[in-house]
């Protein structure tokens, strides 16, 4: 009897990124891409600001006071997600779910607050007939951030709808928490840039 053909055995390929799951790698790539997007937008605004005379004038409305509330909401949201993750580590699933829902609520309130801030600036600029680059930059940066916040709210919706979470199955929670921490960091950098603008 003839021997049947056996394909050559190849050694098992080792992962390219030790210690990272595919989802973690994907999140790291996404956050790096978003960082480049926000950084490029901020640099463009700073370059335009340094080279134009029409950045702002006496009638340009100041920053809305609601930005302080928006900052506080993001700080609290990140703290609530951190607490939710700690609760999940202890398998306190009911408390974890409560904190997850609270984070979702805070994300939605942030979007509403940002809508009010945008309307405040828009109304102030319209009443004065102001068309300066400072206002357009404010809308560009906060709008870009709001789109990413909307993505974070959708992720929180998925998390709250998921049934199976435990201390050994929490990767989704960790990744969403990392994403919201990123949004907070970007927001704080934007607030610092607005102070310079």
C-alpha positions as CSV (number, residue, x, y, z in Angstrom):
1,X,0.0,0.0,0.0
2,X,1.3,3.4,-0.9
3,X,1.8,6.1,1.8
4,X,-0.8,8.8,1.6
5,X,0.5,12.3,1.0
6,X,1.1,14.4,4.2
7,X,1.5,18.2,3.8
8,X,4.6,19.6,5.5
9,X,4.1,20.7,9.0
10,X,4.8,24.3,9.7
11,X,5.6,25.7,13.1
12,X,2.7,27.5,14.8
13,X,3.0,31.2,14.2
14,X,3.5,33.3,17.3
15,X,1.4,36.4,17.7
16,X,3.1,39.6,16.5
17,X,2.0,41.6,19.6
18,X,2.7,39.6,22.7
19,X,0.1,40.1,25.4
20,X,-2.4,42.0,23.3
21,X,-5.7,40.6,22.1
22,X,-7.0,41.5,18.7
23,X,-9.6,43.8,20.3
24,X,-6.9,45.6,22.4
25,X,-4.8,46.0,19.3
26,X,-7.7,47.4,17.4
27,X,-8.5,49.8,20.2
28,X,-4.9,51.0,20.4
29,X,-4.8,51.6,16.6
30,X,-8.2,53.4,16.7
31,X,-7.0,55.7,19.6
32,X,-3.7,56.4,17.8
33,X,-5.7,57.4,14.7
34,X,-8.1,59.6,16.7
35,X,-5.1,61.2,18.4
36,X,-3.5,62.1,15.1
37,X,-6.9,63.5,13.9
38,X,-7.4,65.7,17.0
39,X,-3.7,66.8,17.1
40,X,-3.7,67.7,13.4
41,X,-6.9,69.7,13.8
42,X,-5.5,71.5,16.9
43,X,-2.3,72.3,15.1
44,X,-4.2,73.6,12.1
45,X,-6.2,75.9,14.3
46,X,-3.1,77.2,16.1
47,X,-1.3,77.8,12.8
48,X,-4.3,79.7,11.4
49,X,-4.6,81.7,14.6
50,X,-1.0,82.8,14.4
51,X,-1.3,83.9,10.7
52,X,-4.6,85.7,10.5
53,X,-6.0,89.0,11.7
54,X,-9.6,87.8,11.6
55,X,-9.2,85.3,14.5
56,X,-11.4,87.2,16.9
57,X,-12.7,90.8,17.4
58,X,-14.3,92.7,20.2
59,X,-17.8,91.3,19.3
60,X,-16.7,87.7,19.3
61,X,-18.6,85.9,22.1
62,X,-16.5,84.3,24.9
63,X,-16.5,80.7,25.7
64,X,-19.8,79.5,27.2
65,X,-19.8,78.8,31.0
66,X,-21.4,75.4,30.2
67,X,-17.9,74.2,29.2
68,X,-17.1,73.8,32.9
69,X,-20.2,71.6,33.4
70,X,-19.2,69.6,30.3
71,X,-15.7,69.0,31.8
72,X,-17.1,68.0,35.1
73,X,-19.5,65.5,33.4
74,X,-16.6,63.8,31.6
75,X,-14.5,63.6,34.7
76,X,-17.4,62.1,36.7
77,X,-18.2,59.7,33.8
78,X,-14.6,58.4,33.7
79,X,-14.7,57.9,37.5
80,X,-18.0,56.1,37.3
81,X,-16.6,53.7,34.6
82,X,-13.5,53.1,36.7
83,X,-15.8,52.2,39.6
84,X,-17.9,50.0,37.4
85,X,-14.8,48.1,36.3
86,X,-13.6,47.7,40.0
87,X,-17.1,46.3,40.9
88,X,-17.0,43.9,38.0
89,X,-13.6,42.6,39.3
90,X,-15.4,41.7,42.5
91,X,-18.3,40.2,40.5
92,X,-20.8,42.7,42.0
93,X,-22.8,42.5,38.8
94,X,-25.9,44.5,40.0
95,X,-23.8,47.4,41.2
96,X,-21.7,47.2,38.0
97,X,-24.8,47.5,35.8
98,X,-26.1,50.4,37.9
99,X,-22.8,52.3,37.3
100,X,-22.8,51.4,33.6
101,X,-26.3,52.9,33.3
102,X,-25.2,56.0,35.2
103,X,-22.2,56.4,32.8
104,X,-24.6,56.1,29.9
105,X,-26.8,58.8,31.4
106,X,-23.8,61.1,31.9
107,X,-22.7,60.6,28.3
108,X,-26.2,61.6,27.1
109,X,-26.2,64.6,29.4
110,X,-22.8,65.6,28.1
111,X,-24.2,65.6,24.6
112,X,-27.2,67.7,25.6
113,X,-24.9,70.2,27.4
114,X,-22.6,70.5,24.4
115,X,-25.6,71.2,22.3
116,X,-26.6,74.0,24.6
117,X,-23.0,75.3,24.6
118,X,-23.0,75.3,20.8
119,X,-26.4,77.1,20.6
120,X,-25.1,79.7,23.1
121,X,-22.1,80.5,21.0
122,X,-24.1,80.4,17.8
123,X,-26.8,82.7,19.1
124,X,-24.2,85.1,20.5
125,X,-22.4,85.2,17.2
126,X,-25.6,85.6,15.2
127,X,-26.9,88.5,17.3
128,X,-23.7,90.4,16.9
129,X,-23.2,89.4,13.3
130,X,-19.8,88.0,14.1
131,X,-18.0,85.7,11.6
132,X,-14.5,85.1,13.0
133,X,-12.3,82.1,12.8
134,X,-12.3,81.6,16.6
135,X,-16.0,80.7,16.4
136,X,-15.5,78.3,13.4
137,X,-12.6,76.6,15.3
138,X,-14.8,76.2,18.4
139,X,-17.5,74.5,16.3
140,X,-14.9,72.3,14.5
141,X,-13.2,71.1,17.6
142,X,-16.3,70.6,19.8
143,X,-18.2,69.0,16.9
144,X,-15.4,66.6,16.2
145,X,-15.3,65.7,19.9
146,X,-19.1,65.3,20.1
147,X,-19.0,62.8,17.2
148,X,-16.5,60.7,19.1
149,X,-18.6,61.0,22.3
150,X,-21.6,59.8,20.3
151,X,-19.5,56.7,19.4
152,X,-18.7,56.2,23.1
153,X,-22.5,56.5,24.0
154,X,-23.2,53.8,21.4
155,X,-20.5,51.6,23.0
156,X,-22.1,52.1,26.4
157,X,-25.4,51.1,25.0
158,X,-23.9,47.8,23.7
159,X,-22.3,47.3,27.2
160,X,-25.6,47.8,29.0
161,X,-27.4,45.4,26.7
162,X,-24.8,42.7,27.1
163,X,-25.8,39.9,29.5
164,X,-22.6,38.1,30.4
165,X,-20.0,40.0,32.3
166,X,-17.8,38.8,35.2
167,X,-14.4,39.3,36.6
168,X,-13.0,36.9,34.0
169,X,-15.0,38.4,31.1
170,X,-14.5,42.1,31.2
171,X,-12.5,43.0,28.1
172,X,-15.3,45.1,26.6
173,X,-15.7,47.1,29.7
174,X,-11.9,47.8,29.9
175,X,-11.8,48.9,26.3
176,X,-14.9,51.2,26.6
177,X,-13.4,52.7,29.8
178,X,-10.1,53.3,27.9
179,X,-12.0,55.0,25.1
180,X,-13.8,57.4,27.5
181,X,-10.5,58.1,29.3
182,X,-9.1,59.1,25.9
183,X,-12.1,61.4,25.3
184,X,-11.5,63.1,28.7
185,X,-7.9,63.6,27.9
186,X,-8.7,65.1,24.5
187,X,-11.3,67.4,26.0
188,X,-8.8,68.7,28.6
189,X,-6.3,69.4,25.8
190,X,-9.0,71.2,23.9
191,X,-9.9,73.3,26.9
192,X,-6.3,74.3,27.3
193,X,-6.2,75.2,23.6
194,X,-9.3,77.3,23.9
195,X,-7.6,79.2,26.7
196,X,-4.8,80.1,24.3
197,X,-7.2,80.9,21.5
